[in-house]
Amino acid sequence: MKINEVEALVGITRKNIRFYESEGLLAPRRNSENGYRDYGGAEVQTLLQIKLLRKLGVSLEEIRNMQRGIHTVGDGMRRHLVTLERDRENLEQAIRLCAGLTDRQERLGDLDAESILKEMEAMEQSGATFQNKQRRDVRIRYVAPVVITLVMVLLMGGSAGLLLWLAAANARSAPPAFMLAVITLVPLVICGGVVLALVQRIREIGRGEIDDAKHY
């Protein structure tokens, strides 16, 4: 079967199937004639097993251990139950805290967030874990610099390529080689500077903003 047939049969997107392959959870054969992946009944059963376990929230590493025979299904489920119990305890504490806040009549501007945060910190020291949506907020900050960098690199790289193409197409009227090299080098230098700026920005976000989000 082809991947689009497996996608329709199993109900797992092509992107996720490729992801499971990259994670080593699935290894379809290759068609000797065209080199395409060839999925059979074994791969379908494996994907159904993965789908079941992932819907239950089992980690990829635990699935990998069960596939390799390191853990039986029962072993994996017992380990996963420990995680679920811990998550339930954390969720119950969050529910109790939120339920207490439903009695507050003040507006957000008047809320004493500091005292509530101290209460949460005390609960965290006792082993509780609360959801931290700030990490997702921080990831969004990577999008803009990456997109801007890609656009600049494409524009500058395209400009350099266009100059070289024009020079090759009109060799007689082309500027001297030295001048052409300088003209071409300018957009390439700009590309390098933009990439370096992106790397620096990512490091700043990684070292600063993400750390702040974890602690606050």
C-alpha positions, 0 to 999 in steps of 0.5 A: 500500500501507498502512504495515502492508502494507509492514511485513509485506512488507519486514520493517521495523517501522513505527517504523523506517519513520517514522524513515527518513521523518523522516531524508529517506531515504524520501518516500512519496506522499500519497493525495489522498482521505484524506491517508494515505501511499501506498507503492508499489514504489519505496518498497519497493525503497528500504526494501529497500536501506536494510535491506541497508545498515543490516544492513551497518552503513552510516551514515544519512549515507552512505546519504543520500549514495548516494541523492543520487548524491553517492557510488556504491555502490562509493564508499560501500562503500569508505568504509564498509570503512575504518570497518569496518577501524578497528572491527576493529582496535579490537575485536582490541585489546580481545580481546587485552586481555580474553584477557590478563585471563583469566589473572588469578586474583584476585577483582575486589576485588583487581584492580589496575584503575589499571594496566590503565586506564593500559595502555588509555589508552596504547592509546587515544593510539595510536588505539584506541577501546574501548566505553564502556558508561557512556554508556548507564548515564548515559542511564538517569538521565534516565528517572526525573526525566522520568517524575516530572515528567510525573506531577506536571504531569499531576496539578497540571494536572488539579487546576487544570482540575478547579477551573476546571470545578467553578467553571464548573459551579457559578457561583453557589456558586463562590468570588470570581474573585480567590480562584479565580485564586489557588487555580488558580495554585498547582498551575500554579506547582508545575508550573512549578517541577517543569519548571524542576527537570527542566531543571536536573537534565538540565543537571547530568547533561549537564554533569557525569555525562556528562563524567565518563563520557567521561573515566573 
